[in-house]
Amino acid sequence: MFDFEHFVSMLPDIWTAFGQTLLMVGISVIVAMIIGLPLGLLLFITSRELFAVRSFGKKMNRLVNNVFGFIANFIRSIPYIILLVALIPLTKVLLTDTTGPLAVSVSLSVAAIPFFARLVETSLKEVSKGVIEAAIAAGASPWLIIKEVLLPEAKSGIIQGITMTIISLIAYSAMAGTIGGGGVGDLAIRFGYYRYDNTIMIATIVILIIIVQVVQIAGDTIAKAVNKK
């Protein structure tokens, strides 16, 4: 049963775990956007002959797309809990520590980059070919097409992709508790699972549900506001 007095006494720990979750998810989303957006653009550009990087040629475009597409699919095919453990050596090299929110941010970022890149690619594929062909016919450079046509037209879809990425990272961050990564998941495992504390288990579930709902509503609202269609 839910014990309100116990919940109040655990509020400092809950707030700390909440802050750790926001930290690790925030870092991972920023990294995913910085690397995943260009990667998604690259996957889209190299897959379209009508918008091929002319200096590369068709064969080079196909090779680049296959290589980066394979890497993205390879990482996405690995369950996060396995990826989390597999990247411990890399995390130790980068941060000299394998536990805590910052350490978990490494594996979360690696998982988020290809996930977001594929969502960006999908959003770009929804842009009308006619709009792209018109820009090419007008003599626009590839960079100008990206800046003035692709990104503005796909803005709503990309925002929805960011929303989906954040929600997925929240779920992944809860798994990080299995290796002492901190956050709401770690609190749920240490108290809710190991100590059979139903109050903390219920509280952590409610917190995660609220976070996801807020992110989803905010993402949908922003995406709808910038939708040009």
C-alpha positions as CSV (number, residue, x, y, z in Angstrom):
1,M,0.0,0.0,0.0
2,F,1.0,3.6,-0.5
3,D,2.4,5.2,2.7
4,F,2.1,9.0,2.4
5,E,4.3,9.7,5.4
6,H,7.1,7.5,4.0
7,F,6.7,9.2,0.7
8,V,7.2,12.6,2.3
9,S,10.3,11.3,4.1
10,M,11.7,10.1,0.8
11,L,11.1,13.3,-1.1
12,P,14.8,14.5,-1.0
13,D,15.9,11.2,-2.6
14,I,13.1,11.4,-5.1
15,W,14.0,14.9,-6.1
16,T,17.6,13.9,-6.4
17,A,16.7,10.9,-8.6
18,F,14.4,13.2,-10.7
19,G,17.2,15.6,-11.3
20,Q,19.6,12.9,-12.3
21,T,17.1,11.6,-14.8
22,L,16.7,15.0,-16.3
23,L,20.5,15.4,-16.5
24,M,21.3,12.2,-18.3
25,V,18.3,12.5,-20.7
26,G,19.1,16.2,-21.3
27,I,22.8,15.5,-22.2
28,S,21.8,12.5,-24.4
29,V,19.2,14.5,-26.3
30,I,21.6,17.3,-27.0
31,V,24.3,14.9,-28.3
32,A,21.7,13.1,-30.4
33,M,20.6,16.4,-32.0
34,I,24.1,17.6,-32.7
35,I,25.2,14.3,-34.3
36,G,21.9,12.6,-35.3
37,L,20.5,15.5,-37.3
38,P,23.5,15.7,-39.7
39,L,23.6,11.9,-39.9
40,G,19.9,11.8,-40.8
41,L,20.5,14.5,-43.5
42,L,23.5,12.5,-44.8
43,L,21.4,9.2,-45.0
44,F,18.6,11.1,-46.8
45,I,20.9,12.9,-49.2
46,T,22.9,9.9,-50.2
47,S,19.8,7.8,-50.8
48,R,18.3,10.2,-53.3
49,E,19.7,10.4,-56.8
50,L,17.9,13.6,-57.5
51,F,19.7,15.2,-54.6
52,A,23.0,13.3,-54.7
53,V,26.2,15.0,-53.6
54,R,27.5,15.6,-57.1
55,S,31.1,15.6,-56.2
56,F,30.8,12.1,-54.7
57,G,29.0,10.4,-57.6
58,K,26.3,7.7,-57.4
59,K,28.7,4.9,-56.3
60,M,30.2,6.9,-53.5
61,N,26.8,8.1,-52.4
62,R,25.6,4.4,-52.3
63,L,28.7,3.4,-50.4
64,V,28.3,6.2,-47.8
65,N,24.6,5.4,-47.3
66,N,25.2,1.7,-46.9
67,V,28.1,2.2,-44.4
68,F,26.3,4.7,-42.2
69,G,23.0,3.0,-42.6
70,F,24.5,-0.3,-41.5
71,I,26.1,1.3,-38.4
72,A,22.8,3.0,-37.5
73,N,20.9,-0.3,-37.9
74,F,23.6,-2.3,-36.0
75,I,23.4,0.0,-33.0
76,R,19.6,0.1,-33.0
77,S,19.4,-3.7,-33.1
78,I,21.3,-4.1,-29.8
79,P,19.0,-4.1,-26.7
80,Y,19.8,-1.1,-24.6
81,I,20.6,-3.1,-21.5
82,I,23.3,-5.0,-23.5
83,L,24.6,-1.8,-25.1
84,L,24.8,-0.3,-21.6
85,V,27.1,-3.1,-20.4
86,A,29.1,-3.3,-23.6
87,L,30.0,0.4,-23.5
88,I,31.3,0.3,-19.9
89,P,35.0,0.2,-21.1
90,L,34.4,3.2,-23.4
91,T,32.7,5.1,-20.5
92,K,35.6,4.3,-18.3
93,V,38.1,5.7,-20.8
94,L,36.0,8.9,-21.3
95,L,35.0,9.6,-17.7
96,T,37.2,7.3,-15.6
97,D,33.9,6.2,-13.9
98,T,31.2,3.8,-14.9
99,T,28.4,4.7,-12.5
100,G,26.2,7.8,-12.1
101,P,24.2,10.0,-14.5
102,L,27.2,11.3,-16.5
103,A,28.5,7.8,-17.1
104,V,25.1,6.5,-18.3
105,S,24.9,9.5,-20.6
106,V,27.5,7.9,-22.8
107,S,25.5,4.8,-23.6
108,L,22.3,6.8,-23.8
109,S,23.9,9.1,-26.3
110,V,25.2,6.2,-28.4
111,A,21.7,4.7,-28.4
112,A,20.0,8.0,-29.2
113,I,22.1,9.1,-32.2
114,P,21.0,6.4,-34.7
115,F,17.5,6.4,-33.3
116,F,17.1,10.1,-33.9
117,A,19.0,10.0,-37.2
118,R,16.5,7.5,-38.7
119,L,13.6,9.6,-37.5
120,V,15.1,12.7,-39.2
121,E,15.6,10.7,-42.4
122,T,12.0,9.6,-42.3
123,S,10.8,13.2,-41.8
124,L,12.9,14.4,-44.7
125,K,11.4,11.6,-46.9
126,E,8.0,13.1,-46.3
127,V,9.0,16.4,-47.9
128,S,7.4,16.7,-51.4
129,K,9.7,15.7,-54.2
130,G,8.2,18.5,-56.3
131,V,9.4,21.1,-53.9
132,I,13.0,19.7,-54.0
133,E,12.9,19.3,-57.8
134,A,11.7,22.9,-58.1
135,A,14.6,24.1,-56.0
136,I,17.1,22.1,-58.0
137,A,15.6,23.4,-61.3
138,A,16.0,26.9,-60.0
139,G,19.7,26.3,-59.5
140,A,19.8,26.2,-55.7
141,S,22.9,24.7,-54.2
142,P,22.7,21.6,-52.0
143,W,23.3,23.7,-48.9
144,L,20.6,26.2,-49.8
145,I,18.2,23.3,-50.5
146,I,19.0,21.8,-47.0
147,K,18.7,25.2,-45.3
148,E,15.7,26.7,-47.1
149,V,13.7,23.7,-48.2
150,L,14.4,20.4,-46.4
151,L,14.7,21.6,-42.8
152,P,11.8,24.1,-42.9
153,E,9.5,21.6,-44.6
154,A,10.5,18.7,-42.2
155,K,10.5,20.9,-39.1
156,S,7.3,19.5,-37.6
157,G,8.4,15.9,-38.2
158,I,11.8,16.5,-36.7
159,I,10.3,18.0,-33.6
160,Q,8.1,14.9,-33.2
161,G,11.3,12.9,-33.7
162,I,12.9,14.8,-30.8
163,T,9.8,14.0,-28.7
164,M,10.0,10.3,-29.5
165,T,13.7,10.3,-28.7
166,I,13.2,11.9,-25.3
167,I,10.5,9.5,-24.4
168,S,12.6,6.5,-25.4
169,L,15.6,7.9,-23.5
170,I,13.4,8.2,-20.4
171,A,12.6,4.5,-20.7
172,Y,16.3,3.7,-21.3
173,S,17.4,5.8,-18.3
174,A,15.2,3.7,-16.0
175,M,17.1,0.6,-17.1
176,A,20.4,2.3,-16.1
177,G,19.4,1.7,-12.5
178,T,20.5,-1.9,-12.9
179,I,24.2,-0.8,-12.9
180,G,23.8,2.1,-10.4
181,G,23.4,4.8,-13.0
182,G,21.2,6.9,-10.8
183,G,17.9,8.5,-11.7
184,V,14.4,7.4,-11.1
185,G,15.1,3.9,-12.3
186,D,17.9,3.4,-9.8
187,L,15.6,4.6,-7.0
188,A,12.9,2.1,-8.1
189,I,15.4,-0.8,-8.1
190,R,17.2,0.0,-4.8
191,F,14.1,0.8,-2.8
192,G,11.1,-0.5,-4.7
193,Y,12.5,-3.8,-5.8
194,Y,15.2,-4.8,-3.4
195,R,13.5,-3.5,-0.3
196,Y,9.9,-4.3,-1.5
197,D,9.0,-0.7,-1.0
198,N,5.6,-0.3,-2.7
199,T,5.4,3.4,-1.9
200,I,8.6,4.2,-3.8
201,M,7.7,1.9,-6.6
202,I,4.4,3.6,-7.1
203,A,5.9,7.0,-6.8
204,T,8.6,6.3,-9.4
205,I,6.0,4.9,-11.8
206,V,3.8,8.0,-11.4
207,I,6.8,10.3,-11.9
208,L,7.8,8.6,-15.1
209,I,4.3,8.7,-16.4
210,I,4.0,12.4,-15.7
211,I,7.3,13.2,-17.4
212,V,6.4,11.2,-20.5
213,Q,2.9,12.9,-20.7
214,V,4.4,16.4,-20.3
215,V,7.0,15.7,-23.0
216,Q,4.5,14.3,-25.4
217,I,2.0,17.1,-24.9
218,A,4.8,19.7,-25.3
219,G,6.2,18.0,-28.4
220,D,2.8,17.7,-30.1
221,T,2.0,21.3,-29.3
222,I,5.2,22.7,-30.7
223,A,5.1,20.4,-33.8
224,K,1.5,21.5,-34.5
225,A,2.5,25.2,-34.1
226,V,5.4,25.0,-36.6
227,N,3.6,22.7,-39.1
228,K,3.4,24.5,-42.4
229,K,1.1,22.1,-44.1
